[in-house]
Amino acid sequence: MSKDFNPENYILLEQALLRLPQQLMRQNFKSSQKYIERDVNYLSGAANEVLNSCLGGTRPEESLQQVDAMIGRLQGLKRKLEVLRDEENSLMAKSKARLNYLQELYNIKSVDDKEYERWNRLRLHRLLVDNLLRNGYSQSATALIEANENIRELVDVDILMQCKIIEESLRNGSTAECLSWCQENKSYLKKAKNGLEFDVRLQQYIEYVRQGRSLEAITYSQKYLVPNADTNLDAILRSSALLVFPASDDEDNPYKDLYSQERWNQLADSFVATHHSLHGLSMPSLLQISLSAGLSALKTPSCKSGNHPISFVSNYNSSLCPICSPELNELSKPLPYAHHVRSSVEPDPVMLPNGRIYGRHTLTQFSEEAGLPIGKVRDPTTGDEWDESVVRRVFPS
């Protein structure tokens, strides 16, 4: 295998690809276990009741009704388990497709291989679908999947769409969807000591107070907030004072932060972080991570995304530079510069007071073309100007 191609570098970013189906299969198994245990306990008790009824001289018709009820319960259990079985088969098919997809990496000899180009294009489409779903563009994501059927088993459409629906419901001021999700994943939240459910219920309590429904707010607090006093006593005590301090735009209101509408956005962000942590999904998306890694490898201090963007820099920088392009410039601004082990330096290098190094001839020529008086120099990147006397000669080693 060529030294310039290492499959392990790609596998590092693809952990969620295999982890998510496994997590869903684990939840599927727990659901089936819960259904079986619950119905077996019921059937065991019902069978004893039928036996005692028969020994006690109960009419045969009543015993038959009890047996029919047991049979109906068993049929209901069978239907639930069949749904879970079909879901498990679907998850198994996804896992197999994803394993085969990753296994293809080990059959690629170099980056010049046609198979690498095909695999990389498939990966790009998968990352695009993932990013579209995370940002709520479900129709565009569905259209891209239909145009590339090979990625259907490689993307988690249902999970990401459900996450976006709950996120948007929180941003729109609704807690029902999120609370339902919290109940479905109660064991994980408890094990992770995650306070999402309490925060959502606290917000629901605040909304009751905001709407003037004080009795409902008190009842709700006693039922859902007070039982968490061991871990959230301060929040409960502070929220109780809302019954005395109604919502207002007064700057002197000491509880203005609790009434702030920005809390809904904070809850939505907290839910997304919890959801992705549960399913092993990365934040941000893999597309953004991949883009950031590539842009950082290309970014240099001479790029337009520096700290001194000025009008003439776009003319000075090459239009072929992706960092300077308007499409990627904003994304590249917070990224670190590339680390270059080797660098090429122009003849007779000099250093400006800001630490930038240029060839003396290039610096002088640019300053003359910019119309500066003799004895003045201008940094081609930042536009800062100095007297030529402060320019220092350097000797790179």
Secondary structure, 3 states (H helix, E strand, C coil): CCCCCCHHHHHHHHHHHHHHHHHHHHHHHHHHHHHHHHHHHHHHHHHHHHHHHHHCCCCHHHHHHHHHHHHHHHHHHHHHHHHHHHHHHHHHHHHHHHHHHHHHHHHCCCCCCHHHHHHHHHHHHHHHHHHHHHCCCHHHHHHHHHHCHHHHHHCCHHHHHHHHHHHHHHHCCCCHHHHHHHHHCHHHHHHCCCCHHHHHHHHHHHHHHHCCCHHHHHHHHHHHHHHHHHHHHHHHHHHHHHHCCCCCCCCCCCCHHHHCCHHHHHHHHHHHHHHHHHHCCCCCCHHHHHHHHHHHHHCCCCCCCCCCCCCCHHHHCCCCCCCCCCCCHHHHCCCCCCCCCCCCCCCCEEECCCCCEEEHHHHHHHHHHCCCCCCEEECCCCCCEEEHHHCEECCCC
